[in-house]
Amino acid sequence: MRAQVGTSANSLNTFVASDSIFIPSDNSQPWTLQQCIAYAQVHNISVQQQELNVQMAKVNFTQAEANVLPSVNGFASHTYQYGRTIDRFTNTFATNMVLSENFYLSSNVTLFNGLQNYNTIQQTKFGVQSSMFAVQQTQNDIGMNVAGQYLQVLYAQEQLAVTQQQYDLTEKQVERAQKLVDAGASAKGTLLDLQSQLATEEVSVVTAQNNLNIAYLNLEQTMNLDSTVGFNIVKPDLTLPNENILNTTPEQIFQIALNNQPGIKKSLTDLQSAEKGVAVAYGSLSPNITLQGSIGTGYSGASKQLANSSYAGNDTVGVTTGGDYVLIPSYTNTYSTTPFADQFNNNVNKSFGVQMNIPIFNRFQVNSSIAKAKIQRENAELSVDLSRQQLLKSIQQAFADAKAALLKYKASQDAVSAAQESFKYVEEKFNVGAANSIDYNNAKNKLAKSQSDLLQAKYDYIFRMKVLDYYQGVPLTF
C-alpha cells in the first residue's frame, strides 16, 4: 500500500492549487486531479532523475565553496632500510638494518588565482538554480500529461455511458419487436435487423469499456502508481472554459509565459552560468599565488646516544723531548638508540612560504579553454533564443488548436441537435410502422456518432483551453 506523500521532495508547481495536497494511502476513495498530479510529480521516474541532478549540482556548489579553504594533509611512514645508505637524521652511513619513521603535516591556501574560485562558486550556484528549474519543467510536463489523461478517462466514461444508453434503447426496441412478431403484427425481418443492431452496439459497449480501461492504465503508468487495484478518479462537475482568453493574442500570452515558464528561466540561468565559465577561463591567465606551510619530524634507529662510560687505563700518545711519555685516559663507551620521544622533539622541522606560479606558455591550453568557454556562452545565448521561439510557436499552436476546438464543439452541438430531431422523427414513424428498421438504425447511428463527436470536441476544447491557462501560470483545476 502507498504511504502518505508530503511536499518535501520539492514544492509542487503551479499546477497544484494548494501548497499541501493530501495523497490517499490507499484506493478506498477516488482521486482528484490535484492528487493525481501531486503524486505523479513526486513518484514519476523522470522527476526523480531530475531531483538527483539537483543533488549533484548542490554537491558541486558545496565543493566550489570549499575550494577557498586551506588544504591540510598528513603523512606518516614506517620503513626498514638495508644496505649501505645515508641516514637522513644522523647524516652518516649505515650498513645495518635501520628503522626509519617519518611524520609530516602540510597545508596550503590559495591567496589569488584570477578570481577563479569566486567565479566557479557563482557558476555552480547558477547550476543549482538551473537544475531546479529543470525539475519544475519536468513536473509541469508530467502535470500536463496527467491532466490530459485524466480528461481522457472522463471522456471514456462518458463515451461508455452514451454507448450503453444506445444499447439499452435498442434492447427495448428488440423486446418491442419481439412482441409484435409473436403477435403476428410485424415482419420478422425487422426483428432480425434490430437484433443485428443490438449485437453491433454490444461490441461498441465492450470497446468503450476497453477504452476506459486503457485510459485508466495510461493514467496509472504516468503517475507510477504503486497499487492500481481499486483506483478510481473523481468525476468533477465540468464547466466549459470561458472564451475570453481567445480574445487576446498569442503574443500577449507569450509575454506572460516568459515570466513563469521554468524552461525559459532555465535557459537564462544556463546563460549566466556560461558567462561565469568565461570568467573562470580568463582567470587562468593570472598568476596563482599560494601560501604554503609544513611541519615534520622523524625517528631513526641509527641515531645513538652515550649510555655508559668506564675508565680503561691510560694510552700513550707521544714522547716529550725529555723522554717522558704523554698519556691520556682511555674510556670504554657503550651507546644506545636515542629514545623515540627525544628524537621526535629534536628532529622537528618547519617551513612556510609564498609560491607564485606565472603562466607563460602552456601549449595554448589557456587560450583553448577561453575559446571553448566563449563557444559555450554563444551556444547558451542561442539556447535562450531557441527556447523563446519554441515557446512562442507552442503558444501559437495551442491558441490555434483552442480556437479550432471551440468551433468544432459549437458545430458538434448543432450536429447533435439536428441528429436528435431527425432520430425523434424517425423513431415516431418507426413505432407506428411508417419507417423500416434500416431507416431507424441509420438515424440512431447518426445520433450516436454526433454525440460521440460532441463528447470528443468537448474534452478537446477543455484540454486546449487548459493548455493556454498553463502558459499563463494558472493552476490546473476542474
C-alpha positions as CSV (number, residue, x, y, z in Angstrom):
1,M,0.0,0.0,0.0
2,R,1.1,3.5,-0.6
3,A,2.3,5.8,2.2
4,Q,1.2,9.4,2.5
5,V,3.3,11.8,0.5
6,G,4.1,15.3,1.5
7,T,5.7,18.2,-0.3
8,S,9.3,17.7,1.0
9,A,10.5,16.4,-2.4
10,N,10.3,19.9,-3.9
11,S,7.5,22.3,-3.9
12,L,4.7,21.4,-6.2
13,N,4.4,23.6,-9.2
14,T,1.7,25.9,-10.4
15,F,-0.5,23.0,-11.5
16,V,-1.4,22.4,-7.8
17,A,-3.7,24.9,-6.3
18,S,-2.6,24.2,-2.7
19,D,0.8,24.0,-1.2
20,S,-0.1,20.8,0.6
21,I,-2.0,18.1,-1.2
22,F,-3.2,15.1,0.8
23,I,-2.3,11.9,-1.1
24,P,-4.5,8.9,-0.2
25,S,-2.7,5.9,1.3
26,D,-5.0,3.5,-0.5
27,N,-7.6,3.5,-3.2
28,S,-10.6,3.4,-0.9
29,Q,-11.6,6.9,-2.1
30,P,-11.5,8.3,-5.7
31,W,-8.6,10.6,-6.5
32,T,-8.9,14.2,-7.6
33,L,-6.9,15.7,-10.4
34,Q,-4.8,17.6,-7.9
35,Q,-4.0,14.4,-6.0
36,C,-3.1,12.6,-9.2
37,I,-0.8,15.4,-10.3
38,A,0.8,15.7,-6.9
39,Y,1.5,12.0,-6.7
40,A,3.0,11.9,-10.2
41,Q,5.2,14.9,-9.5
42,V,6.8,13.0,-6.6
43,H,6.9,9.4,-7.9
44,N,7.5,9.8,-11.6
45,I,10.9,8.4,-12.6
46,S,11.8,11.4,-14.8
47,V,11.1,13.8,-11.9
48,Q,13.2,11.7,-9.5
49,Q,16.1,11.7,-12.0
50,Q,15.9,15.5,-12.3
51,E,16.0,15.7,-8.5
52,L,19.2,13.7,-8.4
53,N,20.6,16.2,-10.8
54,V,19.8,18.9,-8.3
55,Q,21.6,17.0,-5.6
56,M,24.6,16.6,-7.8
57,A,24.6,20.3,-8.6
58,K,24.4,21.1,-4.9
59,V,27.4,18.9,-4.3
60,N,29.3,20.8,-7.0
61,F,28.4,24.1,-5.3
62,T,29.5,22.9,-1.9
63,Q,32.8,21.8,-3.3
64,A,33.3,25.1,-5.1
65,E,32.8,26.9,-1.8
66,A,35.2,24.5,0.0
67,N,37.9,25.2,-2.6
68,V,38.6,28.6,-0.9
69,L,39.5,26.9,2.3
70,P,43.1,25.8,3.2
71,S,44.0,22.2,2.5
72,V,45.7,20.2,5.3
73,N,47.4,16.8,4.6
74,G,49.3,14.5,6.9
75,F,51.9,11.9,6.0
76,A,53.4,9.0,8.1
77,S,55.8,6.2,7.2
78,H,57.4,3.2,8.9
79,T,60.4,2.0,6.9
80,Y,63.2,-0.6,7.2
81,Q,66.3,0.2,5.3
82,Y,69.0,-2.4,4.4
83,G,72.5,-2.0,2.9
84,R,74.8,1.0,2.7
85,T,72.8,4.2,2.8
86,I,73.0,7.7,4.3
87,D,70.6,8.1,7.2
88,R,68.7,11.4,6.8
89,F,68.6,12.2,10.5
90,T,72.2,11.4,11.5
91,N,73.7,12.2,8.1
92,T,76.0,9.1,8.5
93,F,76.5,5.9,6.6
94,A,74.5,3.0,7.8
95,T,75.2,-0.5,6.8
96,N,72.9,-2.5,9.1
97,M,69.2,-2.6,9.1
98,V,67.8,0.8,10.1
99,L,64.2,1.6,11.2
100,S,63.1,5.0,10.0
101,E,59.8,6.7,10.9
102,N,58.7,10.0,9.3
103,F,55.8,12.3,10.2
104,Y,54.8,15.2,8.1
105,L,51.9,17.8,8.1
106,S,51.5,20.3,5.3
107,S,48.9,23.0,4.5
108,N,48.4,25.4,1.6
109,V,45.8,28.0,0.7
110,T,45.3,29.9,-2.5
111,L,45.6,33.7,-2.0
112,F,44.9,34.7,-5.6
113,N,44.1,32.8,-8.8
114,G,42.5,35.3,-11.0
115,L,39.1,35.1,-9.1
116,Q,38.7,31.6,-10.5
117,N,37.4,30.2,-7.2
118,Y,34.9,33.1,-6.8
119,N,33.6,32.7,-10.4
120,T,33.4,28.9,-10.0
121,I,31.2,29.4,-6.9
122,Q,28.9,31.7,-8.9
123,Q,28.9,29.3,-11.9
124,T,27.9,26.3,-9.7
125,K,25.3,28.4,-7.9
126,F,23.7,29.0,-11.3
127,G,24.0,25.3,-12.0
128,V,21.9,24.5,-8.9
129,Q,19.2,27.0,-10.0
130,S,19.2,25.6,-13.5
131,S,18.7,22.0,-12.3
132,M,15.9,23.2,-10.0
133,F,14.2,24.8,-13.0
134,A,14.6,21.6,-14.9
135,V,12.8,19.8,-12.1
136,Q,9.9,22.3,-12.2
137,Q,9.7,22.0,-16.0
138,T,9.6,18.2,-15.8
139,Q,6.9,18.5,-13.1
140,N,4.9,20.8,-15.4
141,D,5.2,18.4,-18.3
142,I,4.2,15.5,-16.0
143,G,1.3,17.5,-14.7
144,M,0.1,18.4,-18.2
145,N,0.3,14.7,-19.2
146,V,-1.7,13.6,-16.1
147,A,-4.3,16.3,-16.8
148,G,-4.7,15.1,-20.4
149,Q,-5.0,11.5,-19.4
150,Y,-7.4,12.4,-16.5
151,L,-9.6,14.1,-19.1
152,Q,-9.3,11.1,-21.4
153,V,-10.6,8.9,-18.5
154,L,-13.6,11.3,-18.1
155,Y,-14.2,11.2,-21.8
156,A,-14.0,7.4,-21.9
157,Q,-16.5,7.3,-19.0
158,E,-19.0,9.5,-20.8
159,Q,-18.5,7.7,-24.1
160,L,-19.2,4.4,-22.3
161,A,-22.4,5.9,-20.8
162,V,-23.6,7.1,-24.2
163,T,-22.8,3.8,-25.8
164,Q,-24.6,1.9,-23.0
165,Q,-27.6,4.2,-23.4
166,Q,-27.8,3.5,-27.1
167,Y,-27.5,-0.2,-26.3
168,D,-30.4,0.0,-23.8
169,L,-32.5,1.9,-26.3
170,T,-32.0,-0.7,-29.0
171,E,-32.6,-3.5,-26.5
172,K,-36.0,-2.1,-25.7
173,Q,-36.8,-1.9,-29.4
174,V,-35.8,-5.6,-29.8
175,E,-38.1,-6.5,-26.9
176,R,-40.9,-4.5,-28.5
177,A,-40.3,-6.0,-32.0
178,Q,-40.2,-9.5,-30.5
179,K,-43.7,-8.9,-29.0
180,L,-45.0,-7.6,-32.3
181,V,-43.6,-10.6,-34.2
182,D,-45.0,-13.0,-31.6
183,A,-48.4,-11.3,-32.1
184,G,-48.1,-11.5,-35.9
185,A,-48.2,-7.7,-36.2
186,S,-44.7,-7.2,-37.6
187,A,-42.4,-8.9,-40.0
188,K,-39.6,-11.0,-38.6
189,G,-37.1,-9.1,-40.8
190,T,-37.5,-6.0,-38.6
191,L,-36.7,-8.0,-35.5
192,L,-33.6,-9.5,-37.2
193,D,-32.4,-6.1,-38.2
194,L,-32.8,-4.8,-34.6
195,Q,-31.1,-7.8,-33.2
196,S,-28.2,-7.3,-35.6
197,Q,-28.0,-3.6,-34.5
198,L,-28.1,-4.7,-30.8
199,A,-25.1,-7.1,-31.4
200,T,-23.2,-4.3,-33.1
201,E,-23.9,-1.9,-30.2
202,E,-22.9,-4.6,-27.7
203,V,-19.5,-4.7,-29.4
204,S,-19.4,-0.9,-29.1
205,V,-20.1,-1.1,-25.4
206,V,-17.3,-3.6,-24.9
207,T,-15.0,-1.4,-27.0
208,A,-15.9,1.6,-24.9
209,Q,-15.2,-0.3,-21.7
210,N,-11.8,-1.4,-23.0
211,N,-11.0,2.2,-24.0
212,L,-11.9,3.2,-20.4
213,N,-9.6,0.5,-19.0
214,I,-6.8,1.7,-21.3
215,A,-7.3,5.3,-20.3
216,Y,-7.0,4.3,-16.6
217,L,-3.9,2.3,-17.4
218,N,-2.2,5.2,-19.1
219,L,-3.0,7.5,-16.2
220,E,-1.7,5.0,-13.6
221,Q,1.5,4.4,-15.5
222,T,2.2,8.1,-15.9
223,M,1.6,8.5,-12.1
224,N,3.8,5.5,-11.5
225,L,1.1,4.3,-9.1
226,D,2.2,1.6,-6.6
227,S,-1.1,-0.2,-6.4
228,T,-3.8,0.1,-9.1
229,V,-6.3,-2.2,-7.5
230,G,-9.5,-0.2,-6.9
231,F,-8.0,3.0,-8.3
232,N,-10.7,5.4,-9.4
233,I,-10.9,9.2,-10.1
234,V,-13.4,11.9,-9.0
235,K,-15.8,12.9,-11.7
236,P,-15.8,16.7,-11.4
237,D,-18.7,19.0,-12.4
238,L,-17.0,20.2,-15.6
239,T,-17.8,23.6,-16.8
240,L,-16.7,24.8,-20.2
241,P,-13.8,27.3,-20.0
242,N,-14.5,31.0,-20.7
243,E,-13.9,32.0,-24.2
244,N,-12.5,35.4,-23.2
245,I,-8.9,34.2,-23.4
246,L,-9.4,33.7,-27.2
247,N,-10.0,37.5,-27.5
248,T,-6.3,38.0,-26.7
249,T,-3.4,37.3,-29.0
250,P,-0.7,34.6,-28.8
251,E,1.9,37.3,-28.3
252,Q,0.2,38.6,-25.2
253,I,0.1,35.1,-23.7
254,F,3.7,34.7,-24.7
255,Q,4.8,37.8,-22.8
256,I,3.1,36.4,-19.7
257,A,4.6,33.0,-20.2
258,L,8.2,34.4,-20.4
259,N,7.9,35.3,-16.7
260,N,6.6,31.9,-15.4
261,Q,7.8,29.1,-17.6
262,P,10.7,27.2,-15.9
263,G,12.1,26.2,-19.3
264,I,12.8,29.9,-20.1
265,K,14.2,30.5,-16.6
266,K,16.5,27.5,-17.0
267,S,17.9,28.7,-20.4
268,L,18.5,32.2,-18.9
269,T,20.3,30.7,-15.9
270,D,22.4,28.5,-18.2
271,L,23.5,31.6,-20.0
272,Q,24.5,33.2,-16.7
273,S,26.5,30.1,-15.8
274,A,28.2,30.1,-19.2
275,E,29.2,33.8,-18.7
276,K,30.8,32.8,-15.4
277,G,32.5,30.0,-17.2
278,V,34.2,32.6,-19.5
279,A,35.4,34.5,-16.4
280,V,36.8,31.3,-14.9
281,A,38.7,30.6,-18.2
282,Y,40.2,34.1,-18.2
283,G,41.3,33.6,-14.7
284,S,43.8,31.1,-15.9
285,L,45.8,34.0,-17.4
286,S,46.5,35.4,-14.0
287,P,49.3,34.4,-11.6
288,N,48.5,31.9,-9.0
289,I,49.7,32.9,-5.5
290,T,49.7,30.2,-2.8
291,L,50.7,30.3,0.9
292,Q,52.3,27.1,2.0
293,G,53.4,25.7,5.3
294,S,54.6,22.4,6.8
295,I,55.9,20.8,9.9
296,G,57.7,17.4,10.2
297,T,59.7,15.2,12.4
298,G,61.0,11.7,12.4
299,Y,62.8,8.8,14.1
300,S,65.9,6.8,13.0
301,G,67.3,3.6,14.5
302,A,70.8,4.8,13.5
303,S,70.6,7.7,16.0
304,K,72.7,6.8,19.1
305,Q,73.4,8.4,22.4
306,L,76.1,7.6,25.2
307,A,74.7,5.0,27.6
308,N,77.8,4.3,29.8
309,S,81.5,5.2,30.0
310,S,84.1,3.3,32.2
311,Y,87.9,4.1,32.8
312,A,90.1,1.6,31.0
313,G,93.6,3.0,31.8
314,N,95.9,5.4,30.1
315,D,97.0,5.4,26.5
316,T,100.4,6.7,25.3
317,V,100.0,9.3,22.6
318,G,103.6,10.6,22.4
319,V,107.0,11.2,24.0
320,T,108.5,14.6,25.0
321,T,112.0,15.8,24.2
322,G,113.0,15.0,27.7
323,G,112.0,11.4,27.2
324,D,108.7,11.5,29.1
325,Y,105.7,9.7,27.9
326,V,102.5,11.6,27.1
327,L,99.5,9.7,28.5
328,I,95.8,10.3,28.2
329,P,93.0,8.4,30.0
330,S,91.1,5.8,28.0
331,Y,87.4,5.0,28.4
332,T,85.2,2.2,27.2
333,N,81.9,3.7,25.9
334,T,78.6,1.9,25.2
335,Y,75.8,3.5,23.1
336,S,72.1,3.0,22.9
337,T,69.5,4.1,20.4
338,T,68.2,7.6,21.1
339,P,64.6,7.3,22.5
340,F,61.7,7.9,20.2
341,A,60.4,10.9,22.3
342,D,63.7,12.6,22.3
343,Q,64.1,12.2,18.5
344,F,60.5,13.3,17.9
345,N,61.2,16.6,19.7
346,N,64.8,17.1,18.4
347,N,64.0,16.4,14.7
348,V,61.2,18.8,14.3
349,N,61.5,20.9,11.2
350,K,59.2,23.7,10.0
351,S,58.7,25.7,6.8
352,F,56.4,28.3,5.3
353,G,56.5,30.4,2.2
354,V,54.6,32.0,-0.6
355,Q,54.7,30.5,-4.1
356,M,53.7,32.3,-7.3
357,N,53.0,30.4,-10.5
358,I,53.0,32.7,-13.5
359,P,51.6,31.2,-16.7
360,I,53.9,32.0,-19.7
361,F,53.3,29.3,-22.2
362,N,51.2,26.2,-21.7
363,R,50.8,24.9,-25.3
364,F,47.8,27.2,-25.8
365,Q,45.8,25.3,-23.3
366,V,44.6,28.5,-21.6
367,N,43.6,30.1,-25.0
368,S,41.8,26.9,-25.9
369,S,39.9,27.0,-22.6
370,I,38.9,30.6,-23.2
371,A,37.8,29.8,-26.7
372,K,35.7,26.8,-25.6
373,A,34.1,28.9,-22.8
374,K,33.1,31.6,-25.3
375,I,31.6,29.0,-27.6
376,Q,29.6,27.6,-24.8
377,R,28.4,31.1,-23.9
378,E,27.3,31.6,-27.5
379,N,25.6,28.3,-27.5
380,A,23.7,29.3,-24.3
381,E,22.6,32.5,-26.0
382,L,21.3,30.6,-28.9
383,S,19.5,28.2,-26.5
384,V,17.8,31.2,-24.9
385,D,16.6,32.4,-28.3
386,L,15.6,28.8,-29.3
387,S,13.6,28.2,-26.1
388,R,11.8,31.5,-26.6
389,Q,11.0,30.7,-30.2
390,Q,9.8,27.2,-29.3
391,L,7.6,28.7,-26.5
392,L,6.1,31.2,-28.9
393,K,5.4,28.5,-31.5
394,S,3.9,26.3,-28.9
395,I,1.6,29.1,-27.7
396,Q,0.6,30.0,-31.3
397,Q,-0.2,26.3,-32.0
398,A,-2.1,26.0,-28.7
399,F,-4.0,29.1,-29.4
400,A,-5.0,27.9,-32.9
401,D,-5.9,24.5,-31.5
402,A,-8.1,26.1,-28.9
403,K,-9.9,28.2,-31.4
404,A,-10.4,25.2,-33.7
405,A,-11.6,23.1,-30.8
406,L,-14.2,25.8,-29.9
407,L,-15.5,25.9,-33.4
408,K,-15.7,22.1,-33.6
409,Y,-17.5,22.0,-30.3
410,K,-20.1,24.5,-31.4
411,A,-20.6,22.7,-34.7
412,S,-20.9,19.4,-32.9
413,Q,-23.6,20.9,-30.7
414,D,-25.6,21.8,-33.8
415,A,-25.0,18.4,-35.3
416,V,-26.3,16.7,-32.2
417,S,-29.4,18.9,-32.1
418,A,-30.1,18.1,-35.7
419,A,-29.5,14.4,-35.2
420,Q,-31.7,14.3,-32.2
421,E,-34.6,15.9,-34.1
422,S,-34.1,13.5,-37.0
423,F,-33.9,10.4,-34.8
424,K,-37.0,11.5,-32.9
425,Y,-38.9,11.9,-36.1
426,V,-37.8,8.5,-37.5
427,E,-38.4,6.8,-34.2
428,E,-42.0,8.1,-34.1
429,K,-42.5,6.8,-37.7
430,F,-40.9,3.5,-36.8
431,N,-43.1,3.0,-33.8
432,V,-46.2,3.4,-35.9
433,G,-44.8,1.3,-38.8
434,A,-44.3,4.2,-41.1
435,A,-40.5,3.6,-41.3
436,N,-38.4,0.5,-41.6
437,S,-35.7,-0.8,-39.3
438,I,-32.9,0.3,-41.7
439,D,-34.1,4.0,-41.5
440,Y,-34.4,3.7,-37.8
441,N,-30.9,2.2,-37.4
442,N,-29.3,4.8,-39.7
443,A,-30.9,7.6,-37.8
444,K,-29.8,6.1,-34.5
445,N,-26.3,5.6,-35.6
446,K,-26.0,9.2,-36.8
447,L,-27.2,10.4,-33.4
448,A,-24.7,8.1,-31.7
449,K,-21.9,9.4,-33.9
450,S,-22.8,13.0,-33.4
451,Q,-23.0,12.5,-29.6
452,S,-19.6,10.8,-29.7
453,D,-18.2,13.7,-31.8
454,L,-19.6,16.2,-29.3
455,L,-18.0,14.5,-26.4
456,Q,-14.7,14.4,-28.1
457,A,-14.9,18.0,-29.1
458,K,-16.0,19.0,-25.6
459,Y,-13.0,17.4,-23.9
460,D,-10.6,18.5,-26.6
461,Y,-11.8,22.1,-26.1
462,I,-11.4,21.9,-22.3
463,F,-7.9,20.5,-22.6
464,R,-6.8,23.1,-25.2
465,M,-8.0,25.9,-23.0
466,K,-6.2,24.4,-20.0
467,V,-3.0,24.4,-22.1
468,L,-3.4,28.2,-22.6
469,D,-4.0,28.6,-18.8
470,Y,-0.9,26.6,-18.2
471,Y,1.2,29.0,-20.2
472,Q,-0.2,31.9,-18.1
473,G,0.7,30.2,-14.9
474,V,-2.9,29.4,-13.9
475,P,-3.3,26.4,-11.6
476,L,-4.8,23.4,-13.4
477,T,-8.1,22.6,-11.8
478,F,-11.5,21.4,-13.0
